[in-house]
Amino acid sequence: MSVIRTLSASESNEQRDREKAKLEKEFKRSDQKLDELISLHDQDLTQVMQVRIYDSCTSIHVFEPARPAPPRK
C-alpha cells in the first residue's frame, strides 16, 4: 500500500519514474537477499516444511493408521 501511496503522491511523471526505479531497485535487492538466505538455509527450510506438512496432514487425518485387512472367507 505504501508503494501505491508513494507513487500516487509524486508530483510529476519524472518524480514518479524516479520513485518507481528506486522501488524496483530495492525490490531486486530484497529478492536477491531472500534468494541468498534460502540457499544458505535450504536443508533447514526443507526439514521444517516436511514436518509442517506431516503435522498438517496428520491433524486432518490424511495419514490414518493402517487398518488390518478384513479376514478372508
N, C-alpha and C positions, 0 to 999 in steps of 0.2 A: 504494500500500500504506500509506503513512503517513497518508493520509486516513482509511482504514478504522481504522487504529490509533488515530488521534486521536479519532474518533467513538466507537469502542468503549471507550476509556479514560475517556470522560466519565462523571461520577458520577451525574448526574441528566438527566432529559429536557430541562430548561431549559438546562443547560450544553451538552448535545448540540445543541440547537436554535441556541444562540449560535455554537457552533463551526461548525455547518453553514452558517449565514448568513455567517459570516466567510469560510469556504472558497468559497462561491458568489460572494461579492463579489470575492475575489481572482481567481477563475477568470474572471469577467466582465472584470476589469481586464486580465488577461493576454490574453484573447481579443481585446479591443479594441486592445491594443498590437500584437498579431500582425497584425490586420487593417490597422492603420496602416502597419506595416513592409512588408507585402505590397503595399499600394497604392503606397508610396513606391518600391519596387524592382520593380515589375511587369514592366517590359521586361527587366531583368536576369534575373529568375527565368524568364521565358518563354524567353529565349535559352538559358539553362543547361538547362532541361528539354528543349528541342528537340535540343540537342547530345547530351544523355544518351540520349534516345530513339533518335536516329540511331545513336549508338555501340553501344547495346544491340542494335538490330536488325541492324546490320552484323556484330556479333560472333556472332550466331546465324544469320547468313546469310539473313535475310529479304530483304534487298536484294542479290540476286545480280547480278553484271554481266550486262548484256544479251547474249543469245546471238544469233548471226546466224540468220536464218530458213533452214530447210533449202532446198536448191536445188529448183526446180520441174522437173517432168519433162514 
